Amino acid sequence: MEITCDKCNARLNIPDEKIPSGQRIAITCPKCKEKLTIEAPAALNSPEPPQAPPPAPEPSPMESYEEGTKLALVAENSTENKEKTGRSLDDIGYKCIMAESTSQAISKMRFNKLDLVLLSDHFDGIELDQNPVRQYINHISMSVRRQMFVVLVADHFTTMDQMMAFAMSANLVINRRDMDKLGGILKNAISDNENFYRVFMEALGQAGKI
């Protein structure tokens, strides 16, 4: 749903699926900070529940961002690494959302269109293999997942190990000791990923699949 702020005329683009059907919600314009009221139409058909859903997320207030903003969710325990990650992502054009728990991270993914998710091993005291955040990512629709660049961080990874990334259903794996070089690593990996999907979509088009 695209709306225009009555006060400053800023255009905001909020995914329809993020607005509760048939309900009225209030959001804050990110540009002028004025309150806006949105009333979503009632859905004609109720969506089917997802298979094997993770634990229910914590309630999260509706957030809005200007159209074109690239959002990155960071799920990391270390305050030092959070700060490093935030600076690196800001330098390459992302706005960071910091999660404090697995349930909060899942809530942020449900209510925001994310371009990048960075999940660290032992975030919220849980190993990557068992982390509900990773399980949630693995159950989202393929159309949404293709637009999300997923980064996993752990001490035992070899940075940019493509086979490990494939095995973990991620776009990129990084060894924690390489976090100081995160910005450069991400720029290269994201560029490679975009090139891959461009060729992939062209091949599908030539085969008449799209």
C-alpha positions in Angstrom: 0.0 0.0 0.0 1.4 3.4 -1.0 0.4 6.4 1.2 1.2 10.1 1.2 1.8 12.0 4.4 -0.8 14.8 4.8 1.8 17.1 6.4 5.0 16.8 4.4 3.8 14.9 1.3 6.4 12.2 1.8 5.5 9.0 0.0 5.6 5.8 2.0 5.4 2.3 0.7 4.1 -0.3 3.2 3.6 -3.9 2.0 -0.1 -4.9 2.1 0.7 -8.1 4.0 2.2 -6.2 6.9 -1.1 -4.3 7.6 -3.6 -6.4 9.6 -6.7 -7.0 7.4 -9.7 -4.8 8.1 -8.0 -2.9 10.9 -7.0 0.7 11.5 -3.4 1.4 12.6 -1.4 4.5 13.4 2.2 5.0 12.2 4.7 7.8 12.5 6.0 9.5 9.3 9.7 8.9 9.3 10.3 12.3 7.7 8.1 14.8 9.7 7.3 12.5 12.6 3.5 13.3 12.3 1.0 10.5 13.1 -0.8 8.9 10.2 -3.8 6.6 10.3 -4.2 3.7 7.8 -7.3 1.6 7.4 -6.7 -1.7 5.5 -9.5 -3.4 3.6 -10.8 -6.7 4.8 -9.2 -9.7 3.1 -11.4 -11.8 0.9 -9.8 -15.0 1.8 -7.9 -16.0 4.9 -4.3 -17.2 4.2 -3.4 -20.8 5.0 -1.3 -21.1 8.1 2.4 -21.8 7.5 3.8 -25.2 7.9 5.9 -25.9 11.0 5.8 -22.3 12.3 8.4 -21.1 14.8 7.5 -19.9 18.3 5.1 -16.9 18.3 7.1 -13.6 18.0 6.9 -10.8 20.5 4.5 -8.0 19.5 6.2 -5.3 17.5 5.0 -1.8 16.8 4.3 -1.0 13.1 7.3 0.7 11.6 7.5 2.6 8.3 10.4 3.6 6.2 10.7 5.9 3.2 10.4 4.1 -0.2 13.7 2.7 -1.4 15.2 2.3 2.0 17.4 -0.8 2.2 16.8 -2.5 5.5 19.2 -4.9 7.3 18.3 -6.9 10.4 21.2 -7.7 12.7 20.9 -10.5 15.2 24.1 -10.4 17.2 24.9 -10.6 21.0 28.1 -8.7 21.2 27.7 -4.9 21.6 31.1 -4.4 20.0 30.2 -6.5 17.0 26.8 -4.8 16.8 28.5 -1.4 16.5 31.0 -2.7 13.9 28.2 -4.3 11.9 26.1 -1.2 12.1 28.9 1.1 10.8 29.8 -1.3 8.0 26.2 -1.7 6.8 25.6 2.1 7.1 28.7 2.7 4.9 27.2 0.5 2.1 23.7 2.1 2.3 21.7 0.0 4.7 19.5 1.1 7.6 20.1 -1.3 10.5 17.4 -2.8 12.7 19.0 -4.4 15.8 17.2 -7.4 17.3 17.6 -8.2 21.1 16.1 -11.7 21.0 15.0 -14.4 18.6 11.3 -13.6 19.0 12.0 -9.9 18.4 14.0 -10.8 15.3 11.2 -12.9 13.9 8.7 -10.1 14.6 10.9 -7.7 12.7 11.0 -10.1 9.7 7.2 -10.4 9.7 6.5 -6.7 9.8 9.3 -5.3 7.6 10.5 -6.0 4.1 14.2 -6.9 4.7 16.9 -6.7 2.1 19.6 -8.3 4.4 19.6 -10.4 7.6 22.8 -11.1 9.5 22.5 -13.9 12.1 25.4 -14.7 14.5 26.1 -18.1 16.1 24.8 -18.3 19.7 22.5 -15.3 19.2 20.2 -15.3 22.2 22.2 -18.3 23.5 21.2 -20.6 20.6 23.4 -22.3 18.1 22.8 -21.6 14.4 21.5 -25.1 13.7 18.7 -24.7 16.3 18.0 -21.0 16.1 14.4 -20.1 15.4 15.4 -17.1 13.3 17.2 -19.4 10.8 14.2 -21.8 10.9 11.9 -19.0 10.1 14.0 -17.9 7.1 14.0 -21.4 5.8 10.2 -21.5 5.8 9.4 -18.2 4.1 8.2 -18.2 0.5 10.8 -18.4 -2.2 9.7 -15.1 -3.7 10.4 -13.3 -0.5 13.6 -15.3 0.2 15.2 -14.4 -3.1 15.0 -10.7 -2.2 16.7 -11.3 1.2 20.5 -11.6 1.4 21.2 -13.9 4.4 24.5 -13.8 6.2 25.6 -16.2 8.9 28.5 -15.5 11.3 30.4 -18.1 13.3 33.9 -18.9 14.6 34.1 -22.1 12.7 33.2 -20.8 9.2 35.7 -20.0 6.4 34.7 -16.6 5.1 32.9 -16.8 1.7 32.8 -20.6 1.7 30.2 -21.1 -0.9 29.6 -24.8 -0.2 29.0 -24.1 3.5 26.7 -21.2 2.6 24.7 -23.5 0.3 24.5 -26.2 3.0 23.3 -23.7 5.5 20.7 -22.2 3.1 22.5 -18.8 3.3 23.9 -16.4 0.8 27.1 -15.8 2.7 29.0 -17.2 5.7 31.7 -15.2 7.5 34.2 -16.1 10.2 33.8 -13.8 13.2 37.5 -12.6 13.0 36.7 -11.1 9.6 34.0 -8.8 10.8 36.3 -5.8 10.5 36.2 -6.3 6.8 32.4 -6.8 6.6 31.7 -3.9 4.3 34.0 -5.0 1.6 33.0 -8.7 1.9 29.3 -7.8 1.6 29.8 -5.5 -1.4 31.5 -8.3 -3.4 29.1 -11.0 -2.2 26.0 -9.0 -2.9 27.3 -8.0 -6.4 28.0 -11.7 -7.2 24.5 -12.7 -6.0 22.8 -10.1 -8.1 24.7 -11.2 -11.2 23.8 -14.8 -10.5 20.1 -14.0 -10.2 20.1 -11.8 -13.3 21.5 -14.7 -15.4 19.1 -17.1 -13.6 16.1 -15.0 -14.5 17.2 -14.6 -18.1 17.6 -18.4 -18.4 14.1 -18.9 -17.1 12.7 -16.3 -19.5 14.4 -18.0 -22.5 13.0 -21.4 -21.3 9.5 -19.9 -21.1 9.3 -20.5 -17.4 8.4 -16.8 -16.6 
